[in-house]
Amino acid sequence: MDVNLNELLLASGSERKMPLGHSIDKDARFLVTGGAGSIGRELTLQLLDNGASNVAIFDNSDERLRKAKKAVPPKFSKRIHVLLGDVCSSSDLKKAISVSAPDCVFHLAALKHVDLAELDPYGTYEVNVEGTFKLLKASAGVRRFMLMSTDKSVFPAGLMGATKRMAELAVMSFARHYPKCDYSIVRFMSIESAALASRNSWSRLPTR
């Protein structure tokens, strides 16, 4: 998938800005859950391209992690770290936070397929809602936290959209309780048309 990150990393002069609305702090430590997926890999490369010196990607697939690390240019090899674990496991998340010691967390791990979500309602709830909540608890105290959501969370008509909306509400709740952390939500929108095969865009949602 050709992911357009123009709205994810907004150019401002010679700096790139993250969806949290801040320039990249090159000394900051980043954790990307679901980082071995297509959007996660692209985000990781963008972080590295923009000077991030320490990026950890967390994923539940050892094979995807190997492929993601292999896709990273050799010049960035010492800046990237891979962590195998399940977003539904509190112990895996606590270990990932302990090992990566992130300043900024990008939460991309989710079950995003609409039809498959309907076939596995509990699994979808467990990953999209409970996984988000467990990560929020494990990462309480970080400087920045961004949830990657979907436009299907707006007036959700299905389980995937409904669970992502619940994840958004969890982030908003933590934003009220942890005012020192900069929480944000970015909604991903894929627009299909007869003229264009696909176009991807992003919108940011206020959390406070």
C-alpha positions in Angstrom: 0.0 0.0 0.0 1.3 3.4 -0.9 0.8 5.5 2.2 0.8 9.2 1.9 2.1 10.7 5.1 1.9 14.3 4.1 -0.6 14.9 6.8 1.1 12.7 9.3 4.5 14.5 9.2 3.7 18.1 8.4 6.5 20.0 6.8 7.3 23.4 8.3 10.3 25.1 6.8 13.2 22.6 7.2 11.5 20.7 10.0 9.0 17.9 9.9 6.3 17.8 12.6 4.7 14.8 14.0 0.9 14.2 14.4 1.3 15.3 18.0 2.0 18.8 16.7 5.7 18.9 17.8 8.9 18.9 15.9 10.9 15.7 16.3 13.2 15.7 19.2 16.2 13.8 17.9 17.2 12.8 21.4 13.7 11.4 22.3 13.0 7.7 22.4 10.1 6.5 20.3 7.9 3.3 20.6 5.7 2.3 17.7 3.2 -0.5 18.4 2.1 -2.4 15.3 5.3 -1.0 13.9 5.9 -3.9 11.6 2.7 -3.2 9.6 2.7 -1.1 6.4 1.8 2.2 8.1 4.1 1.4 11.1 7.1 0.7 8.8 6.5 3.9 6.9 6.2 5.9 10.1 9.4 4.3 11.5 11.3 5.2 8.4 10.0 8.8 8.5 11.1 9.1 12.1 14.6 7.8 11.2 14.8 10.0 8.1 14.0 13.0 10.3 16.7 12.3 12.8 15.2 10.1 15.5 18.1 8.4 17.2 16.1 5.6 19.0 13.0 3.9 17.6 11.6 0.7 19.0 8.9 -1.2 17.0 6.6 -3.5 18.9 4.7 -6.2 17.1 3.2 -9.7 17.6 4.7 -11.2 14.5 8.4 -12.3 14.6 8.3 -12.6 10.8 7.0 -9.1 10.2 9.6 -7.7 12.7 12.4 -9.4 10.8 11.1 -8.0 7.5 10.6 -4.5 9.0 14.2 -4.5 10.4 15.6 -5.7 7.1 13.8 -2.9 5.3 15.6 -0.3 7.4 18.6 1.2 5.5 21.9 0.1 7.0 22.8 3.6 8.1 19.9 3.5 10.6 20.5 -0.1 11.9 21.8 1.0 15.2 18.9 3.3 15.8 16.2 0.7 15.4 15.1 -2.0 17.9 12.5 -4.7 17.6 10.3 -6.0 20.4 8.1 -9.1 20.1 4.9 -9.0 22.1 1.2 -8.9 22.3 -0.7 -5.7 22.8 -3.3 -7.6 24.8 -0.7 -8.7 27.3 0.0 -6.3 30.2 3.3 -8.1 31.0 4.5 -7.8 27.4 3.6 -4.1 27.3 5.2 -3.3 30.6 8.4 -5.1 29.4 8.3 -3.1 26.1 8.0 0.1 28.0 10.7 -0.8 30.4 13.1 -1.9 27.7 12.4 1.0 25.3 11.9 3.7 27.9 10.0 5.8 25.4 9.3 9.6 25.5 6.8 9.2 22.7 4.4 6.3 22.0 2.7 5.8 18.6 -0.1 3.3 19.0 -0.9 1.7 15.7 -1.5 -1.9 16.8 -5.2 -2.8 16.0 -7.5 -5.1 14.2 -8.5 -2.9 11.3 -10.3 -5.3 8.8 -14.0 -4.5 8.9 -15.3 -7.9 7.8 -12.9 -9.9 10.0 -13.8 -7.7 13.0 -17.5 -8.8 12.6 -16.4 -12.5 12.6 -14.4 -12.1 15.8 -16.1 -9.6 18.1 -14.3 -10.5 21.3 -10.9 -10.6 19.6 -11.5 -7.2 18.1 -12.6 -5.7 21.4 -9.7 -7.3 23.2 -7.1 -5.8 20.8 -8.7 -2.4 19.9 -10.1 -1.5 23.3 -8.4 -3.6 26.0 -5.1 -3.4 24.3 -5.3 0.4 24.0 -6.3 0.7 27.7 -3.5 -1.6 28.8 -0.9 0.4 26.8 -2.2 3.7 28.2 -1.8 2.3 31.7 1.7 0.9 31.0 2.9 4.1 29.3 1.4 6.6 31.8 4.2 9.1 32.4 5.5 9.4 28.8 5.6 12.9 27.3 3.5 12.2 24.2 1.0 9.5 23.2 -0.7 9.2 19.8 -3.5 6.8 18.9 -3.9 5.9 15.2 -7.7 5.7 14.7 -10.0 5.5 11.7 -12.7 7.6 10.1 -15.0 4.6 10.8 -15.1 5.6 14.4 -17.3 8.6 13.4 -20.9 7.4 13.9 -19.7 3.8 13.8 -21.8 1.3 11.8 -19.8 -1.8 12.6 -17.7 -3.4 15.3 -14.3 -2.2 14.1 -15.4 1.5 14.1 -17.2 1.1 17.4 -14.1 -0.4 19.1 -11.8 2.3 17.7 -14.2 4.9 19.0 -14.0 3.3 22.5 -10.2 3.4 22.1 -10.4 7.1 21.3 -12.6 7.7 24.4 -10.0 5.9 26.6 -7.3 8.2 25.3 -9.4 11.3 26.0 -10.0 10.0 29.5 -6.3 9.6 30.1 -5.7 13.0 28.7 -7.9 14.5 31.4 -6.1 12.5 34.2 -2.6 13.0 33.0 -2.4 16.6 31.8 1.5 16.6 31.6 1.3 14.1 28.8 0.4 15.4 25.3 -2.2 12.9 24.1 -3.5 13.0 20.5 -5.7 11.0 18.1 -5.1 10.8 14.4 -7.8 9.4 12.2 -6.8 7.6 9.0 -9.1 7.9 6.0 -8.9 5.9 2.8 -11.0 7.4 0.0 -11.9 5.1 -2.9 -13.2 6.4 -6.2 -13.5 5.3 -9.8 -11.0 7.9 -10.9 -8.4 7.3 -8.2 -7.5 3.8 -7.0 -7.0 5.1 -3.5 -6.0 8.2 -1.6 -5.0 8.3 2.0 -5.4 11.3 4.3 -5.4 12.1 8.0 -7.3 14.2 10.5 -6.4 15.1 14.0 -8.9 15.0 16.9 -8.6 17.1 20.0 -8.3 15.2 23.2 -9.1 17.9 25.7 
